[in-house]
Amino acid sequence: MRPGVAWERIASGVVYRQFDVTGLKGPARVHLLSVDLRDPRVAVDLLYPGAVGARAAVSVLADARGAVAGVNGDFFNITETQHPGVEATGAPVGPAIAHGRALKSAVPDGQRFGPALPPGTTARAVIGVGSDRRARMDTLSLAGSVTAGARGTADTTRLPLGGLNQYALPVGAIGAFTPEWGTTSRVRATCGTDTQRAAPCSADTYEVTVRGGRVVSVANTPGAGAIPDGNEVLVGREAGARALRELAPGDRVRISHRLVAGTRHVPYRFAVGGLPVLARGVPVAGLDRVTAAVRTAAGIADGGRRLLLLALDGAPEFRTGLTLAEVAGVLDDLGATDGVSLDGGGSSTLVAGRARLTVLNHPSEGAERPVPNGIGVFVR
């Protein structure tokens, strides 16, 4: 750890400090939380506003859950200037797990918002905490299927599931949307391609609503509005749309989906998407060394027993920020072996306080930007 800077105790197992570093473009101020996962009273979980396609300020999300600290989370679908008339969903890029339950899977790599992925990394990358209370960097992939059978027959057809509550589906895929998606339109899921986020929306789409294991309605275009509890909506594009057109009201449908870890078998209690910058004590190859910005990051230290959460200050004198390579260097200096960059710029926010949560950095836009999720720290 960096010497000479006093720690402030936020709660049992949670401490905070700030310090300055000099980056390529100028000075940067780092706001840092250290979370001791060895303390049985400490827990980490996903902050989100109750729906995948919704946003709120970090302080609001943390206060609503009774967190003692938190930072903003994943990059997200913030704008849709390339698709006139299509609503930006506000949904995050990568996978998300809250309270041990899978909320969503990752969009195709070419549909990401945020900095370019370093070679060999993917939008499926996450940082999370397992049921063994250890933090890990990993990937989470969707494993799912749609099993359908016509009414009055025993025959079934099994179709692969290509998405779960995500703002962009792979070309030709079928995606599932649950009530946790929220009220925002599902049209964006059929826009762009696996390699071009700005490509036009598909003209070949179909939507099927399932309740109680039966098709209850169909539509030629994706809809909007709340999905009632007990319902699940399937959205298909191209080949996926053609497969869904074979279904009719009354047909049997079983939808299954889960997130599968790439390297670990311990179930995740919490996970959020991020861009890998440090792996096994070495900065990820190909990190941007030129573009400096205000950033948020999360690092793993002490064999997964300590989680580091940092946000840069967005005050004018520090607004030049750091490059991704410099963020990896700061995490390394702090003793982290693995780490990810989270959403930055106007999203970068760090809050803490036992009796009253306070925004400890200066958001670069002068006020907190609403975000889709974050990392919350809880102390019993």
N, C-alpha and C positions, 0 to 999 in steps of 0.2 A: 504494500500500500504506500501511497505517497506520504512521506513524513512531514511533520511540521504544520499540519492543518488539523484543528480541533474538530472532534465529532460532537454532534448534538444528538442526544437520545430522543427519539420520537416515541418509542414504546419498547416493551420487552423484545429484544432481538432485532430492532430496527433503528438504525442510526443514519444521520445525514451530515453532509458537509459540502462546502463549495471550495473550488480552487481555480486558478487561472492557468492556462497553457498558451503557448505561442504557436499558432498554425502558419501554414503557407501564406495566407492572406492577411494575418494579423492576430490580435489577441482573442481568445475565446474563454468564456467562463463556464465551468462545468458544475452542475448541480447533481450530487450523487447520493443515492440511497444504497445502503448495504443491508441485506435481509438475511438473517441467520436462520436457515431452514432446519437446523438442529434443535432450535427452540420449539418444544411441542405446542406452545401457544401461538406460534406464527403459522399463517397459511397464505397462499397466493392463489388468486383466481382471476378469471376473465371479468373485466368490467364491460358491460354493453347495455344499451337502453331497452332491453327486452325484445328487440327485433334485430335481425341481421341487417335489413335495409333501413336503418334509422341512425341518427347521430345525436350526440349531446356532448356538452363540455365535460372534460375529465373531472373537474371538481364536483359537478352535479352527479356524475356516475359514481364517483367514490363516496360522496356523502350519502347517496341513496342506499348504498350497500353497507354503510358503516365502516368503510376502510379507513386505516390510519395514514395511508400513503398510496400513491399511484402515479403512473405515467401513461401517456397516450400509446396506442398500439400500432396496428398494421396500416400499411398504405391502403388507399381505398378509391373507389369509383367516384371521383370528386366532380367531374365535368363530362359533358357529352357534346362538345362543340362540333365534332365530326358527324354527328347523327342528329340533324335538325328534327325537332319534335319528339325526340326520345328523352325520357327522364333519366337523369343521373340517379343511380340507386342509393349512393352513399355506402354501399356494401363493401366490406374489406376484400383484399386480394387473396390472401392465403387461407389455409384451414383454421378452424377455431374449435376449441373444446372448452366448455364451461361446466363446472360442477361434475366433471367426469362424463359429460354428455356431448356428443358431436353436434355442433351447430351447422357447420358448412365445410365444404371442400374447396380446393384451390382452383382458380381460373387457369386456362392455358397460359403458358409463359408469355406468349406474344400479346396477351390481353391485359398484362399488368399495368398498373400505374406505379410511378416511382422511378428511382435510378435503374439503369440497365443492370441486368443480372450478370455477375462475374461468370466466366466460363465454368461449366460443371455444376452450377447451382440451379435451383429451380424455385418456382413459386410455391411449391409444396413444402418448403423449408419452414420450420417452426422452432420456437423456444418454448419449453414447457416444464411442468413439474409432475412427476409420476406419483403413483400411490405409495411409493417408498420414500416420498418427500425429498427426492433428489431432482435437481434441475438438469435438463438435457437439451441439446440442440439435435434436431432430428428432421425427418420428412414424414408427412402424413399423406397417404394416397387413399382415394376412394375405392372401396370394394362394394359393389352393389348390383342389383338386378331387378328386372320387372318380369314377373311370371304371370302370364295371362292365359285365360281359357274362355272360349265362347260359352254363353249360357246353354245349358242342356247337353253339353259334351264333356267328355273326360280328357280331351286333348288339351295340351298346354304348349305355350311358346315362351321361351326364356330370352329376354332381351337385356343387353348390358346397360347399366346406368352410368351416364357420363358426367353427372353433376348433382350437387346437393346444395341448395340455397346459395347459388353463386350467380354473379351478375353477367357471366359470359360462359356459354357452353361450347365444348368442342364442336367443330363442324360435323354434322351428321349424327349428333348425339341426342339422347333423351336425358333430361334433368328433372329431379324431384324438388318440389318446393313444399315445405311444411308450414304450419301456422307461425313458426318462429321466423319466417322470412319477413313478415310484416305486411304493410299495406301498399308498398311501392310497386309500380308496374313491373311485370315480368318480361316485357318486350325487349329490354336491353340484353337479356340472355341469348337472344338470337341475332345479335349484331356483331360485326367484325368476324375475323377468322382466327385460327390458331396462331397465326404469325403476324397478323395485321389488325391492330385494335381499331383502326379507322376505316376498315373495309365496310361496305354497305351492309345493312341489315338483311337477313335472309327473307326471300319472298315465299319460301316454302316452309310453313310452320303449322303446328297443331297443338292443341291443349286438351288434356283429359283430366277430369276431376274424379277422384276415387274416395269412397266412404264405405267403411265396413267391409272392405274387400271386394266391392263392386263399383263399376263405372256408373257415375250418376249424371254426368254431363260431358259434352265435348264442344270444342270451339275451334275455328280456323286460325285464330290469332291468340297470342298470350294475353291474359287479362291482368287486372289490378284489383286492389282492395284486399281486405283481411281474408285469410283462409280460415274457415271455422275449425275449431278443435275437432279432431277426429277425421278431418279431411286431409288429403294430400293431392297436390296438383302435379301432373306430368307435362312437361313442355318438350316438344321435339322440333328439331330443325333438319331439313333435307331428309336423309335416310331415316332419321329418328321420327320425323313427322309422318313419313309414309308408313312406318311400322305402327304408329299410334292410330292412324286412320283405319286400321283393321279392327279397332276396338269399338264396341257399341254399348250404349247404356244397358246395364244388367250383366255385362261380362264380368267374369271373375278376374281380379288383379291382386297380386301380392307384391309389395315393394319392400326391398331390403337394402340397407346401406349401413356401412361402418367405415371408420377411418383406420387404416393399417399403418403402423410405424415401420419406418425403413430399417432401423437398426436395433430397436429395443423391443422387449416383450412385456415390459412393465406397463400397465395401463396408465394413461395420462389423466390426471385430474384436471389439468389446465393446460392449454396450448394456444399460442397466437402466432400468426405468420410474421416473418421478418426476412431481411436480406442478410445472409451470412457474411460476416467480415473477419471472423477469427475462428480457426478450427484446430484443435489439438495444440494450442499454443503458437500457431503460425498464422499470420495474416493470409486471408484467402487470395490466391493468385488472381491478378487482373482487376483489383480494386481501383476505382477512380482516384487518381492522385492530383487532380487538377481542380475539380469543381468543389468549392467550399460552400457549406450551408449550415444553418442551424439544424441540429439533428437530435434525435432521441435514440438510445441504444440500451441493450440488455446484455449482460455478461454472466458467465458461470465460473465460479471459483471454488476452491477447496473441495474438489471432487464432486461438485454438484450440491454441496451443503450450504453454499452461499450464493445468493443472487444479487447482482449489481444492476441497478437501474439508474440511468443518467439522462439528463436533458441539458442541452446547451442553452445559454441565456440569449434571448433575442433583443436585448436592449441595443440601441444604436451603436454604442461603442464596441459591442461584441458580435454584431449581426453578420459579420463575414463568415463566422463559424469555422467548421473543419471539413476536410475531405473525408471520404470513406476510409481511405488508408490511414489518415490521422486518427479517426475514431477507433480503428483496430489497434493502433499504437497505444492510445489512452487505456483501452480495456486491458491490453497486455501489461502495461505499467501497473495497473491496479491489481494484477494477480489473476486475471481471468484467463482461462484456457480456450473458451469458446464464446462466441457472441454474435449478435445480430444487430443490424441497424433497423430501427423502426421508422415510422413516418416522421418527417421533419418539417422544416419551414414553419408556417403558421400553426401546424399541429403540435409542435414540440411543447409539452407541458409537464411539469412535475409538481405534484401537490403533496402536502404532508401536514400532520397535526393531530394530536390526540383529542383535545377538546373541540378544536375548530380547524377544519382543513383550510390551508392557505396555499395559493399558487406561489411557489418559491422562485421560479425563474420568471423572466419577463417574456411573454409570448411575443413573437416578432411582428404580429399584426396589431399589437396594442391591447388585445383581448383574446380570451380563449376561443379557439376554433372548435366547433362541434365535430366530434370524431365518432367512428362506429364502434370502437372498442379500445380497451386499455388493459394494463396490468394493475390489479389491485392488491394491496398488502393488508392483511387482516390480523389482528391480535386479540385473542380471547382474554 
